[in-house]
Amino acid sequence: MNTRITPATGADIAELRQLYYAVYGPHYPAALGTDPAEMARLIQDPNSLWLVGRCPDTGALAASAAIHGERGSRIGRLEGLAVHPDHRAGGLAAALTEALCAGMLDSGRLDSVYATVRTVSAGPQRVVARNGFRPLGVLPNAVDLSSRESLALYARHSAGVLDRRLPVPEVPAALLPLLRAAERCLDVSYADTRAADPLPVLRHGRAERLEMIEAPAFVRRRFHERFPDAGAWFYPLHSPNVLLTPDDGGFEVYAYFNRTGRYCSLLAAHPDPAAAAACLESVTSTLTRAGAGYVEALVPLAHHEVLAAFLAQGFVAGALYPAMRAEGAGFHDYVVLSRSTAQIDFRGVVVEPALQPYLDCFLSAWASTYLPTLEVAS
């Protein structure tokens, strides 16, 4: 079918909502397909591009996808990729993805674009892989649709970006298998990165009580007062809507909490990450009681101390995003760490062979973190 691909307009919003309902049912957690006001903002956003595919004969909306960017950032997110069930197997998803990448990535507007894709079937992984995206890892239990689902993380970089990665001399030893998996799946090398000496184990302090403030406008204002420089808290395409702090105000943790999908991203801590590192257990417990079944953090690979703190608190590294953030002439690598309160069930997960090393790596890391070590007495 020779589908007509055009930019989305405000007049498409009603049809787009029907499309996302037809594809995902009532459980789709993203505002892109459910909130008319947010959809209108994205359509008008000069830093983003939203394309739709229409049947040439009837003009009916058959497919949709967008790359969401933000002012001042060189990274985008491929999101909302949906093809109506009546129009699948015609190459629509691939055509939309390629058109988006040509407009936002190949044109030089962005350094990289990432995508999180479902693992209930291999189809979504094949679509992004055919369009130059490569696997970066797995996000187990990352989102709650009809049940908790694991996602796969993929990214596509502009030419030459991966060659400008800044070297990282040492990392916690627990991360070395993830680096080896990335070497097998990507054109990168960590041959000069060694295991760091273990750091003293932080006392797992428990704040007596953490207040959780859900007032998005207030939280955003306070966040930008605390972090006027985006370089101090980089976390692309996420705005905080939750603030956690102990009674004495000794630290503040800012997070993005999606109640529909029941997931949370930790964005920053004030006055610095170390201030909250010993209370990560209390932070996670507070978010769990509020309904978050999955909590993740994005940490620079070069920040050994912060990575070690998260690992000590039961977070497991599932993905590595090389050359994610530009600084001067180089790019920083980042690690995605997560912790899930729900049982992780991989029996229904389908992964392509290129993604398998990351899944194996995560399973091993999770077992090392949560399963007891058996001692055999002679």
C-alpha positions as CSV (number, residue, x, y, z in Angstrom):
1,M,0.0,0.0,0.0
2,N,1.4,3.4,-1.0
3,T,0.6,5.2,2.2
4,R,0.7,9.0,2.3
5,I,3.0,10.2,5.1
6,T,2.5,13.8,6.3
7,P,3.1,15.8,9.5
8,A,0.4,15.4,12.1
9,T,-1.9,18.4,12.7
10,G,-4.4,19.4,15.4
11,A,-7.2,18.2,13.2
12,D,-5.8,14.6,13.5
13,I,-6.0,14.4,17.3
14,A,-9.4,12.7,17.5
15,E,-8.4,10.1,14.9
16,L,-5.1,9.6,16.6
17,R,-6.7,8.8,19.9
18,Q,-8.9,6.2,18.2
19,L,-5.8,4.7,16.6
20,Y,-4.0,4.3,19.9
21,Y,-7.0,2.8,21.5
22,A,-7.3,0.3,18.6
23,V,-3.7,-0.7,19.0
24,Y,-3.1,-0.6,22.8
25,G,-6.6,-0.7,24.3
26,P,-7.4,1.4,27.4
27,H,-4.1,0.9,29.1
28,Y,-1.7,3.0,27.0
29,P,0.3,5.0,29.6
30,A,1.6,7.8,27.3
31,A,0.0,11.2,27.0
32,L,0.9,11.2,23.3
33,G,-2.1,9.0,22.5
34,T,-4.5,9.9,25.2
35,D,-4.3,13.5,26.3
36,P,-5.5,16.0,23.6
37,A,-3.7,19.0,25.2
38,E,-0.4,17.2,25.4
39,M,-0.9,15.9,21.9
40,A,-1.5,19.4,20.6
41,R,1.6,20.6,22.3
42,L,3.8,17.9,20.8
43,I,2.4,18.6,17.3
44,Q,3.3,22.3,17.6
45,D,6.7,21.7,19.3
46,P,9.5,23.0,16.9
47,N,11.9,20.5,18.6
48,S,9.8,17.5,17.7
49,L,8.3,15.8,14.6
50,W,5.1,13.8,14.5
51,L,4.2,12.0,11.3
52,V,1.1,10.1,10.3
53,G,0.3,7.6,7.5
54,R,-3.0,7.7,5.7
55,C,-4.5,5.3,3.2
56,P,-4.3,6.9,-0.3
57,D,-7.8,5.7,-1.3
58,T,-9.9,6.4,1.8
59,G,-7.7,8.9,3.7
60,A,-8.2,6.9,6.8
61,L,-5.5,7.2,9.5
62,A,-3.5,4.0,9.4
63,A,-0.3,4.7,11.4
64,S,1.5,7.2,13.6
65,A,4.9,7.8,15.2
66,A,6.9,10.8,16.5
67,I,10.4,11.8,17.6
68,H,10.1,13.9,20.7
69,G,12.9,16.4,21.2
70,E,13.5,19.3,23.6
71,R,15.1,22.7,23.5
72,G,18.8,22.6,24.1
73,S,19.1,18.9,23.8
74,R,20.6,16.8,21.0
75,I,18.8,13.6,21.9
76,G,15.3,12.5,20.9
77,R,12.9,9.7,21.7
78,L,11.0,7.7,19.1
79,E,7.6,7.2,20.6
80,G,4.0,6.4,19.8
81,L,4.8,4.0,16.9
82,A,1.4,2.5,16.1
83,V,-0.1,0.8,13.0
84,H,-3.8,0.0,12.9
85,P,-4.5,-3.7,13.1
86,D,-6.1,-3.6,9.6
87,H,-3.0,-2.2,8.0
88,R,-0.1,-4.3,9.4
89,A,2.5,-6.2,7.4
90,G,2.6,-3.5,4.8
91,G,5.9,-1.8,6.0
92,L,4.1,1.2,7.5
93,A,6.1,1.2,10.7
94,A,9.4,1.0,8.9
95,A,8.4,3.8,6.5
96,L,7.4,6.1,9.3
97,T,10.5,5.4,11.3
98,E,12.8,6.1,8.4
99,A,11.0,9.3,7.5
100,L,11.3,10.5,11.1
101,C,15.0,9.7,11.3
102,A,15.7,11.4,8.0
103,G,14.0,14.5,9.3
104,M,15.5,14.6,12.8
105,L,18.7,12.5,12.9
106,D,20.2,12.3,9.4
107,S,19.6,16.0,8.9
108,G,21.9,16.8,11.8
109,R,19.3,18.1,14.2
110,L,20.0,15.4,16.8
111,D,23.0,13.3,17.8
112,S,21.0,10.2,18.7
113,V,17.4,8.9,19.0
114,Y,16.4,6.2,21.4
115,A,13.3,4.0,21.5
116,T,11.8,1.6,24.1
117,V,9.9,-1.2,22.4
118,R,7.7,-4.0,23.8
119,T,9.0,-7.5,24.1
120,V,5.7,-9.4,23.9
121,S,6.7,-10.1,20.3
122,A,9.8,-9.7,18.1
123,G,8.0,-7.4,15.6
124,P,8.7,-4.0,17.3
125,Q,12.4,-4.9,17.7
126,R,12.7,-5.9,14.1
127,V,11.1,-2.6,13.0
128,V,13.6,-0.4,14.8
129,A,16.6,-2.7,13.9
130,R,15.7,-2.5,10.2
131,N,15.9,1.3,10.5
132,G,19.4,1.4,12.0
133,F,18.6,1.2,15.7
134,R,20.8,-1.1,17.8
135,P,20.1,-2.8,21.1
136,L,21.3,-1.1,24.3
137,G,19.7,-3.4,26.9
138,V,16.5,-4.4,28.7
139,L,14.2,-2.6,31.1
140,P,12.5,-5.4,33.1
141,N,9.0,-4.7,34.4
142,A,9.3,-1.2,33.1
143,V,5.7,-0.4,32.4
144,D,2.2,-1.5,33.5
145,L,-0.1,-2.1,30.5
146,S,-2.6,-4.9,31.0
147,S,0.2,-6.4,33.2
148,R,3.8,-5.5,33.9
149,E,5.8,-5.7,30.7
150,S,9.6,-5.5,30.1
151,L,10.9,-3.2,27.4
152,A,13.9,-3.2,25.2
153,L,16.1,-0.1,24.7
154,Y,17.4,0.7,21.3
155,A,19.2,3.8,19.8
156,R,20.4,5.1,16.6
157,H,23.3,7.6,16.4
158,S,24.4,10.1,13.9
159,A,27.5,9.3,11.9
160,G,30.7,9.7,13.9
161,V,29.1,10.2,17.3
162,L,30.1,6.8,18.8
163,D,33.7,7.6,17.8
164,R,33.8,10.6,20.1
165,R,33.0,8.8,23.4
166,L,35.0,10.0,26.4
167,P,37.1,7.2,28.0
168,V,36.1,5.8,31.4
169,P,39.1,4.3,33.2
170,E,37.2,2.3,35.8
171,V,33.8,1.1,36.8
172,P,32.3,-1.1,39.6
173,A,33.2,-4.7,38.9
174,A,29.5,-5.6,38.7
175,L,29.2,-3.6,35.5
176,L,31.9,-5.3,33.5
177,P,29.6,-8.0,32.1
178,L,27.3,-5.2,30.8
179,L,30.3,-3.6,29.0
180,R,31.2,-6.9,27.4
181,A,27.6,-7.3,26.2
182,A,27.7,-3.8,24.7
183,E,30.9,-4.6,22.9
184,R,29.3,-7.6,21.3
185,C,26.2,-5.7,20.2
186,L,27.7,-2.3,19.3
187,D,30.7,-1.0,17.5
188,V,32.3,0.2,20.8
189,S,35.3,-1.0,22.9
190,Y,35.8,-0.9,26.7
191,A,39.2,-2.6,26.5
192,D,40.8,0.1,28.6
193,T,38.1,0.2,31.3
194,R,39.1,-1.8,34.4
195,A,37.2,-2.9,37.5
196,A,37.6,-0.3,40.3
197,D,38.6,-1.2,43.8
198,P,35.5,-1.8,46.0
199,L,34.3,1.3,47.9
200,P,33.3,1.2,51.5
201,V,29.8,-0.1,51.9
202,L,27.4,2.8,52.7
203,R,25.3,2.3,55.8
204,H,21.8,1.8,54.5
205,G,20.3,4.7,56.4
206,R,16.6,4.9,56.8
207,A,15.0,8.3,57.1
208,E,12.4,8.2,59.7
209,R,9.9,9.5,57.2
210,L,9.9,10.9,53.7
211,E,7.4,13.3,52.5
212,M,6.3,12.9,49.0
213,I,5.1,16.1,47.4
214,E,3.0,15.7,44.2
215,A,2.5,19.2,43.0
216,P,3.9,19.3,39.5
217,A,4.1,23.0,39.0
218,F,5.6,23.6,42.4
219,V,8.1,20.8,42.0
220,R,9.3,22.0,38.6
221,R,9.8,25.6,39.9
222,R,11.8,24.4,42.9
223,F,13.7,22.0,40.7
224,H,14.9,24.7,38.4
225,E,15.8,26.9,41.3
226,R,18.0,24.1,42.7
227,F,19.4,23.1,39.3
228,P,19.6,26.2,37.0
229,D,22.3,24.4,35.0
230,A,20.9,21.4,33.1
231,G,24.4,19.9,33.2
232,A,23.9,19.2,36.8
233,W,20.9,16.9,36.4
234,F,20.8,15.7,32.8
235,Y,17.9,13.3,32.2
236,P,16.5,13.8,28.7
237,L,12.8,14.3,28.0
238,H,11.7,14.0,31.7
239,S,10.4,16.8,33.9
240,P,10.0,16.2,37.6
241,N,6.5,16.0,39.1
242,V,7.4,14.5,42.5
243,L,9.6,15.7,45.3
244,L,10.7,13.4,48.2
245,T,12.4,14.9,51.3
246,P,12.9,13.8,55.0
247,D,11.4,15.8,57.9
248,D,14.6,17.7,58.5
249,G,15.0,18.7,54.8
250,G,18.4,17.2,54.7
251,F,18.1,16.3,51.1
252,E,15.6,16.5,48.2
253,V,15.1,13.8,45.6
254,Y,13.3,14.8,42.4
255,A,11.5,12.2,40.2
256,Y,9.1,11.7,37.4
257,F,6.2,9.4,38.4
258,N,3.8,8.0,35.8
259,R,0.8,6.7,37.7
260,T,-0.8,5.2,34.7
261,G,2.2,3.1,33.8
262,R,3.2,2.8,37.5
263,Y,6.8,3.6,36.9
264,C,9.2,6.2,38.2
265,S,12.5,7.8,37.1
266,L,14.8,9.3,39.7
267,L,16.1,12.5,38.1
268,A,18.3,14.3,40.6
269,A,19.2,14.8,44.3
270,H,20.0,18.1,46.1
271,P,22.5,19.1,47.3
272,D,24.2,16.2,45.5
273,P,23.6,12.5,44.8
274,A,25.7,11.4,47.8
275,A,23.3,13.3,50.1
276,A,20.5,10.8,49.3
277,A,22.6,7.7,48.4
278,A,22.4,6.2,51.9
279,C,18.6,6.6,51.9
280,L,17.8,5.0,48.6
281,E,15.9,2.3,50.4
282,S,13.6,4.8,51.9
283,V,13.2,6.6,48.6
284,T,12.3,3.4,46.8
285,S,9.9,2.2,49.6
286,T,8.1,5.5,49.6
287,L,7.6,5.4,45.8
288,T,6.5,1.7,46.1
289,R,3.8,2.6,48.7
290,A,2.6,5.3,46.3
291,G,2.1,2.7,43.5
292,A,5.4,2.6,41.6
293,G,6.2,-0.9,40.6
294,Y,9.4,0.1,38.8
295,V,12.0,2.7,39.7
296,E,14.9,3.6,37.4
297,A,17.9,5.9,37.4
298,L,20.2,7.1,34.7
299,V,23.8,7.5,35.9
300,P,27.0,8.5,34.0
301,L,29.3,5.5,33.5
302,A,32.1,7.7,34.8
303,H,30.4,8.3,38.2
304,H,31.8,5.3,40.0
305,E,30.7,6.3,43.5
306,V,27.1,7.0,42.5
307,L,26.9,3.7,40.5
308,A,28.3,1.8,43.5
309,A,25.6,3.4,45.8
310,F,22.8,2.3,43.5
311,L,24.2,-1.2,43.1
312,A,24.5,-1.5,46.9
313,Q,20.9,-0.7,47.3
314,G,19.6,-3.4,45.1
315,F,19.4,-1.6,41.7
316,V,20.5,-3.7,38.7
317,A,22.1,-2.4,35.5
318,G,20.1,-3.5,32.5
319,A,21.2,-1.1,29.7
320,L,24.1,1.0,28.6
321,Y,23.6,4.1,26.4
322,P,27.0,5.0,24.8
323,A,27.6,8.5,23.7
324,M,24.3,9.7,25.2
325,R,25.3,13.2,26.3
326,A,27.5,15.7,24.6
327,E,30.1,17.7,26.5
328,G,32.5,19.8,24.5
329,A,33.8,17.7,21.7
330,G,33.1,14.4,23.4
331,F,30.2,12.3,24.6
332,H,29.4,10.6,27.9
333,D,28.1,7.1,28.3
334,Y,25.2,6.4,30.7
335,V,24.0,3.3,32.6
336,V,20.3,2.6,33.2
337,L,19.7,0.9,36.6
338,S,16.4,-0.3,37.8
339,R,14.6,-1.9,40.7
340,S,11.2,-3.6,40.5
341,T,9.0,-4.5,43.5
342,A,7.0,-6.9,41.4
343,Q,8.2,-10.4,40.4
344,I,10.1,-10.3,37.2
345,D,8.7,-12.9,34.8
346,F,10.6,-13.4,31.6
347,R,8.5,-16.4,30.4
348,G,6.5,-14.2,28.0
349,V,9.5,-12.2,26.8
350,V,10.5,-12.5,23.2
351,V,13.9,-11.0,22.2
352,E,15.8,-11.0,19.0
353,P,19.3,-12.6,19.0
354,A,21.0,-9.2,19.1
355,L,19.3,-8.4,22.4
356,Q,20.0,-11.8,24.0
357,P,23.4,-10.9,25.5
358,Y,21.8,-8.1,27.5
359,L,19.0,-10.3,28.8
360,D,21.6,-12.9,29.9
361,C,23.7,-10.2,31.6
362,F,20.7,-8.9,33.5
363,L,19.6,-12.3,34.7
364,S,23.1,-13.0,36.0
365,A,23.3,-9.6,37.7
366,W,19.8,-10.0,39.2
367,A,20.7,-13.5,40.6
368,S,24.0,-12.2,42.1
369,T,22.0,-9.4,43.8
370,Y,19.0,-11.2,45.1
371,L,19.6,-14.9,45.3
372,P,21.5,-16.2,48.3
373,T,25.0,-17.7,47.9
374,L,25.0,-21.3,48.8
375,E,27.9,-22.5,50.9
376,V,28.9,-26.1,50.9
377,A,30.4,-27.5,54.1
378,S,33.1,-30.1,53.6
